[in-house]
């Protein structure tokens, strides 16, 4: 026997209506996919990252790396400390882009390489976290904005380059220390050259902006960058990373923490706290009470029978025979209590209501306790019988 065909109703959506509703979202999704694929295709051959000599991004450093290669300097990119040390020799300039990212063990290892292997070491933006190890005769002063500054020193590389864009970290050289202090900001230099043992030296640059692709052609940035990084035939461009396995060496010396929150940056903790406060305020706002509830008259009159039938249908749909029986018994007890001389507040107390009922109807056949305070009906037939018995009991009380 075949099934009858399902007829569509007037509320069913046609294919045209469905397409009209979703075409806007589909168009936006298609544009996002096309744009993502186009960007991925355009940038698939480029390396990205700030100060990365392979990156053509505005904050990358491919331009200065290509200029150095054009002047005969070999540029080697290292992403781990072991790679940087292995590629360094006495004819090498070692550039460290973010020395503050190094652990204490890595800094100690790097310091040894600076004094024994590298001819020159250039540290970009070195701050308090690394100066005490990598440049112990220099301390950090307050940051300053990056802007056009004049050399104000006798360092040949600075005097030839002239004005450049420097700022960031400012440095304070310990009195009595031999050093070239250039490009000062409020009296503190943003470039410091510290002579080392033999032909070695260390250069501190307060900011890396002169190496960015989008700033290399401004002022004397390119000249200073080429002189600082091109003094030796080989340049090791070290990009410290948290993924460097040598960063875990500190765990073997006991410099670990049992507190997971100590590993979370403070900015994330403050952000989470602010979100929690915002969520609490939103919860208070949504749960506010502006005053007591106000009753309003219904716009239309609803018959009591309709309300009763509607509630009965809900009880039946939910199979809530216990709730229905409770409502029936409660209503019956409330109505017969005044007829028996029992206060309404005691209508639901078996010890007060049942003795008065027995005195009023001594010959009743039904068990008043089971009828008024008994268990929930097991099926619909029992519920209907209970309703009939409650009606009969109330009639007897009224007519007695």
Buried (B, 14 or more C-beta within 10 A) or exposed (E): EEEEEEEEEEEEEEEEEEEEEEEEEEEEEEEEEEEEEEEEEEEEEEBEBBBBBBBBBEBBBBBBBEBBBEEEBEBBBBBBBEBBBEBBEEEBBBBBBBBBBBBBBBBEBBBEBBBEBBBBBBBBBBBEBBBEBBBEBBBBBEBBEBEBBBBEBEBEBBEEBEBBBBBBBBBBBEEEBEBBBBBBBEEBBBBBBBEBEEEBBBBBBBBBBBBBBEBBEBBBBBBBBBBBBBBBEBBBBBBBEEEBEBBEBBEEEEEEEEEEEEEEEEEEEEEEEEEEEEEEEEEEEEEEEEEEEEEEEEEEEEEEEEEEEEEEEEBEEEEBBEBBBEBBBEEBBEBBBEBBEBEEEEBBBEEBBBEBBBEBBEEBEBEBEEBBBEEBBEEEEBBEEBBEBBEEBBEBBEEE
